[in-house]
Amino acid sequence: MKQHKRQLAICIRNKGAEDLEIRKVYRVLPDARAAKDGLIRVIDESGEDYLYPADYFVPVELPREAERALSPALR
C-alpha cells in the first residue's frame, strides 16, 4: 500500500477567515473538487477541516525532522 506524504501549507493571508493565523503551517487534506473551484481544504484553528481560498496558502515541503517536530501540532 502506498503511503501518502502529508501535505502542508503556510497561511499567507486570512481576510475574512478568523480561524487562520498568518505564517502558521497547516495540514492540507486532498480535495480535487474544491481545487477545481480554487479552494483548499485545511484543518484550521478550530481543529476541523474547512475550505478556504487556495491563494491564502503556499504549499511547503519540510525536512522530515521538522515535520516530526511539528507532528503533534498538525493533527
C-alpha positions as CSV (number, residue, x, y, z in Angstrom):
1,M,0.0,0.0,0.0
2,K,1.4,3.4,-1.0
3,Q,1.8,5.9,1.9
4,H,0.8,9.4,1.1
5,K,3.1,12.2,2.2
6,R,1.4,14.7,4.5
7,Q,0.6,17.9,2.6
8,L,1.4,21.2,4.4
9,A,0.9,24.8,3.5
10,I,1.7,28.2,5.1
11,C,-1.0,30.7,5.5
12,I,-0.1,34.0,3.9
13,R,-3.4,35.8,4.1
14,N,-6.6,35.5,6.2
15,K,-9.0,38.2,5.2
16,G,-12.4,37.2,6.5
17,A,-11.1,34.0,7.9
18,E,-10.5,34.5,11.6
19,D,-9.8,30.8,12.1
20,L,-6.5,31.2,10.2
21,E,-3.2,32.6,11.5
22,I,-0.8,34.2,9.0
23,R,2.7,32.5,8.9
24,K,1.3,29.3,10.5
25,V,1.8,25.9,8.9
26,Y,-1.5,24.0,8.3
27,R,-2.2,20.4,7.3
28,V,-3.9,20.2,3.9
29,L,-6.5,17.5,3.1
30,P,-6.7,16.4,-0.6
31,D,-9.9,17.6,-2.2
32,A,-9.9,17.6,-6.0
33,R,-13.3,19.0,-6.4
34,A,-12.5,22.0,-4.2
35,A,-9.3,22.6,-6.1
36,K,-11.2,22.9,-9.3
37,D,-13.0,25.9,-7.7
38,G,-9.8,27.5,-6.4
39,L,-10.2,26.3,-2.9
40,I,-8.1,24.3,-0.5
41,R,-9.2,22.1,2.5
42,V,-7.2,22.7,5.6
43,I,-7.5,21.8,9.3
44,D,-7.8,25.3,10.9
45,E,-7.6,26.6,14.4
46,S,-10.9,25.0,15.3
47,G,-9.4,21.6,14.7
48,E,-11.9,20.9,11.9
49,D,-11.3,20.9,8.2
50,Y,-12.8,23.7,6.1
51,L,-12.4,25.2,2.6
52,Y,-10.5,28.4,2.1
53,P,-9.3,30.3,-1.0
54,A,-6.2,28.5,-2.3
55,D,-4.4,31.8,-2.7
56,Y,-4.4,32.2,1.1
57,F,-1.7,29.4,1.3
58,V,1.6,28.5,-0.1
59,P,2.4,24.8,-0.2
60,V,5.6,23.7,1.6
61,E,7.8,20.7,2.0
62,L,9.5,20.5,5.3
63,P,12.5,18.3,6.1
64,R,11.5,15.1,7.8
65,E,12.9,16.2,11.2
66,A,10.9,19.4,11.1
67,E,7.7,17.6,10.1
68,R,8.2,15.2,13.0
69,A,8.7,18.0,15.4
70,L,5.5,19.7,14.3
71,S,3.5,16.5,14.0
72,P,1.5,16.8,17.3
73,A,0.5,20.4,16.3
74,L,-0.6,19.3,12.9
75,R,-3.1,16.6,13.9
